[in-house]
Amino acid sequence: MTDDADKTGDDLPGDDDLAEMLRRMLGGQGGIDPEQLRQLSAMGIDPAMMRTIMQQLQAAMAGDGGDDGVDWSAARTQALHIANRDGLGITAGARTEFDQAFALAALWLSEATSIGELAQTPRPITRGQWVEATLPVWQELAEPVASSISDALTAALESQTPEEMRPAIEGAGRLMRRVGGALFAGQLGAVIGKLSLEVVSGGDVGIPLMPTGEAAILPQNFADFGRDLEIEEDQLALVLATRELAHARLFRHAKWLRLHVISQVTDFARGVHVDTDALEDLASRFDPSSPEELRAAIESGALLPQRSEAQVAALTRLENLLATIEGWVDVVTADATTRVPSADRIAEAVRRRRAVGGPGEQAMASLVGLELRPRRLREAAAMWRAVTDAVGPAVRDGLWDYPDLMPSAEDLDDPAGLVARLQARERGEAPERDAFDDALEALLEEETGGQNDTSSSDDPHDGDTAPGGPRPV
């Protein structure tokens, strides 16, 4: 028999001793003495692995994840590392080229839309600047998913902890949650970094990532996008600058729209739940000193189960909303760039690119379970074209003044119905009664106890409004 086999329980560290070792290592108080190393070995614990685990846990504790368990600084560091690795600065020539393109695009847009100009001057930016500008929105969108994964990881890892070790790690749940949050943040940073290599402009992804009222183009990615199109660079710059300005103007004008889009995304994200069976299987063989398998599972979306019915409905609403926004941008850009010979070819290239999505966008879909695709873009563009031709840009743009005026999914299916309502409103005709009107009238009558019933009035002239007459809007 070996010497280790002859050792009695007295030679092994008790719970208090093991807890003290963990406190020393987690507190960064240096290593453990040779006798403690011998005792760990006797328990079947690899001291080198234990040291590596503690280094990872110390890093998680040192992060600034806060109570939400996610170290967003890790996401920023990783994203900037990828963005700046091959990132180029902006030359004086590129700055002048895009300044001129934005100036001309602003003039053309004033002819195509009644929505006013931006207060801030649009500008060319680097990949790293795009990361810095958009990271707060990415954090807001990803936070519900990050919390779900962190919570599930904590529960799964704790369930896999041997009973005899639980007293020693009592209270470590928050720490483990931060470890899971740090892994997610690192993956999110990698995805944002990859996106920074693809996006051409601030509104390229379709959601309001840039601060309100800001428009920007990334010259380095612009050059990559136009390399195989065989289109003159000045024409491409004019069309893309017009699109970017139209997108930024719309979100600045419709101040409610930004929150509306982000709320739709977070509604979807809050419905994300981790596949606990897959996670528990992963946790049973998880090695904190080598977290590559867990990292790969998070990145690939393997921990996210199939979408629920509620998520499918939320995603459909979001896709319709994004299509409605980008359809308007398409039509306004087309009207503003009629002087550009290659405008139609560029517009088609943009539509195809948005429909397919690049590697970074696909990685975001795997990480968060969300595809930011305007699947009904062509239908939305056709609707906005019909509205523009029928009632003009001013009435069309007025539909963005309030949320309840914005076209619905039914309007994408039946643009003629929307056009008919707008034309009737322009003629001063009352809209046709619908189920909502009937329900509202019934509710008002119930609240007033039938006091609105004109049949009981002593005055024969009360309630002489003709059936179908105007009603408050």
Secondary structure by P-SEA (a helix, b strand, c coil): ccccccccccccccaaaaaaaaaaaaaccccccaaaaaaaaaacccaaaaaaaaaaaaaaaaccccccccaaaaaaaaaaaaaacccccccaaaaaaaaaaaaaaaaaaaacccbbbbcbbbbbbcaaaaaaacaaaaaaaaaaaaaaaaaaaaaaaaaacccccccccccaaaaaaaaaaaaaaaaaaaaaaaaaaccccccccccccccccbbbbbaaaaaaaaccccccaaaaaaaaaaaaaaaaaaaaaacaaaaaaaaaaaaaaaacccaaaaaaaaaaccccccaaaaaaaaaaccccccccaaaaaaaaaaaaaaaaaaaaaaaaaaaacccccaaaaaaaaaaaaaacccaaaaaaaaaccccccccaaaaaaaaaaaaaacccccccccccccccccccccccccaaaaaaaaaaaaacccccccaaaaaaaaaaaaaaccccccccccccccccccccccccc
